[in-house]
Amino acid sequence: MDYRGYGGNDGAPSEDGLHRDVRSARSFLVDEAGIDAEQLVYLGESLGAAVAAELAVEHPPAALVLRSPFTSLTDVGRVHYPFLPVGALLRDRFDVEAAVRQVDVPVVVVLGTRDAVVPPEQSRAVARAAGGPTRVVEVDGADHNDRALLDGPAFVEAVLGAADRR
């Protein structure tokens, strides 16, 4: 599924709008497609990690996989725009760290050690904050949009491993 404003979908992304979108996607899977909610593994990449983590608070999955999660949109914004009052300028917070503290399911965090968009330390901080059993998979030398973090062996194994842990 693609969120509003992505993948050719109409609309502009916002924290509230993306949360509505992911709730609708989950509802479709469970209510329309008949998939057992207890079998769902949520996967969120970058901004999607924030959306998946928040959904996991509301509807706990079997497991949660977060690829390149930032601690919060404010925190990652400050890294890229240290000269701006990012906290005052942002309308949306996307606080991944706060969400994962409330989640008591297996969590896998996948990160690239050379991520220039989301500092690896922020992804590690998300893993440390997770309330459930946690595994960190570091892909050495990978940047934010490298194929290794999209369909590379370490990423695929991390996702399959999360599904097996449920």
C-alpha positions in Angstrom: 0.0 0.0 0.0 1.1 3.6 -0.6 0.1 6.5 1.6 -1.7 9.6 0.5 0.7 11.7 -1.5 2.9 8.7 -2.4 2.8 6.2 -5.2 0.5 8.4 -7.3 -2.1 8.7 -4.6 -3.9 12.0 -4.2 -3.6 14.1 -1.1 -0.7 15.4 1.0 0.9 13.4 3.7 0.4 14.4 7.3 0.8 12.4 10.5 -3.0 12.1 11.0 -3.6 11.3 7.4 -1.0 8.6 7.2 -2.3 7.0 10.4 -5.8 6.9 8.9 -4.3 5.3 5.8 -2.5 2.6 7.6 -5.6 1.8 9.8 -7.6 1.5 6.6 -5.0 -0.9 5.1 -5.0 -3.0 8.3 -8.8 -3.0 8.3 -8.9 -4.2 4.7 -6.5 -7.1 5.5 -8.3 -8.2 8.5 -12.0 -7.4 7.7 -12.1 -7.8 3.9 -9.2 -10.2 3.0 -9.8 -12.4 6.1 -6.2 -12.4 7.3 -5.8 -13.3 11.0 -4.8 -10.1 12.8 -2.6 -12.2 15.1 -0.5 -13.2 12.1 0.3 -9.7 10.8 3.9 -8.5 10.8 4.1 -4.8 10.3 7.0 -3.4 8.2 7.7 0.3 8.1 10.6 2.0 6.2 11.9 5.4 7.3 8.8 7.6 7.7 6.7 4.5 7.4 8.5 3.2 10.5 6.8 5.9 12.5 3.4 5.0 11.0 3.9 1.3 11.6 5.1 1.8 15.2 2.0 3.9 16.0 -0.3 1.3 14.5 1.5 -1.3 16.7 0.5 0.7 19.8 -3.2 0.7 18.8 -3.3 -2.8 17.2 -0.3 -5.0 18.3 1.0 -7.2 15.5 2.8 -10.5 15.7 6.0 -8.6 15.1 7.2 -5.2 14.0 10.1 -4.5 11.5 11.4 -1.0 11.3 13.9 -0.1 8.6 15.9 3.1 9.1 13.6 4.4 11.9 14.3 7.9 13.3 13.6 8.7 16.9 11.3 11.5 15.9 10.8 13.7 12.9 12.0 16.7 15.0 15.2 14.9 15.9 16.0 13.9 12.3 15.1 17.4 11.1 17.5 19.0 13.6 20.3 16.8 12.1 19.7 18.2 8.6 18.7 21.7 9.5 20.6 22.6 12.7 20.2 26.3 12.0 16.4 26.3 12.0 14.0 26.0 14.9 12.8 22.6 13.6 10.6 21.9 16.6 8.6 25.1 16.2 8.3 24.7 12.4 7.1 21.1 12.2 3.4 20.4 12.5 3.9 16.6 12.6 6.0 14.8 15.2 6.1 11.2 14.2 7.7 10.1 17.6 8.9 6.6 16.9 10.8 6.3 20.1 7.7 7.1 22.2 5.6 4.6 20.2 8.0 1.7 20.5 8.2 2.1 24.3 4.5 1.2 24.4 4.9 -1.9 22.2 5.3 -5.3 23.7 5.9 -7.5 20.6 9.1 -8.6 18.9 10.8 -5.7 17.2 13.5 -5.9 14.5 15.4 -2.7 13.6 17.3 -2.7 10.3 19.7 0.1 9.6 22.5 1.0 7.3 25.7 2.0 9.0 26.3 4.8 6.5 22.7 6.2 6.4 23.0 9.9 5.4 19.2 10.5 5.9 18.6 8.9 9.3 21.6 8.7 11.5 22.3 5.1 12.5 22.4 6.2 16.2 18.8 7.3 16.0 17.8 3.8 14.7 19.8 2.2 17.5 18.0 4.5 20.0 14.7 3.3 18.7 15.8 -0.3 19.2 16.9 0.5 22.8 13.5 2.0 23.5 11.5 -0.9 22.3 9.3 -2.6 24.9 9.4 -6.1 23.6 12.2 -8.4 22.6 14.4 -6.6 20.1 16.9 -7.5 17.4 19.1 -5.0 15.5 20.4 -5.8 12.0 23.1 -3.5 10.8 23.9 -3.5 7.1 27.5 -2.5 6.9 28.2 0.4 4.6 24.6 0.8 3.5 23.0 4.3 2.9 19.3 5.1 3.3 18.2 4.2 -0.2 20.7 1.5 -1.1 19.3 -1.8 -2.5 20.7 -3.7 0.4 18.1 -2.0 2.6 15.3 -2.6 0.2 15.7 -6.3 -0.9 19.2 -7.3 0.2 19.8 -10.6 2.0 20.2 -9.1 5.5 17.0 -7.2 5.1 15.0 -10.1 3.7 16.4 -12.4 6.4 15.4 -9.8 9.1 11.8 -9.7 7.8 11.5 -13.4 7.5 13.1 -13.9 10.9 10.5 -11.5 12.4 7.7 -13.5 10.9 9.2 -16.7 12.3 9.5 -15.2 15.8 5.8 -14.6 16.1 
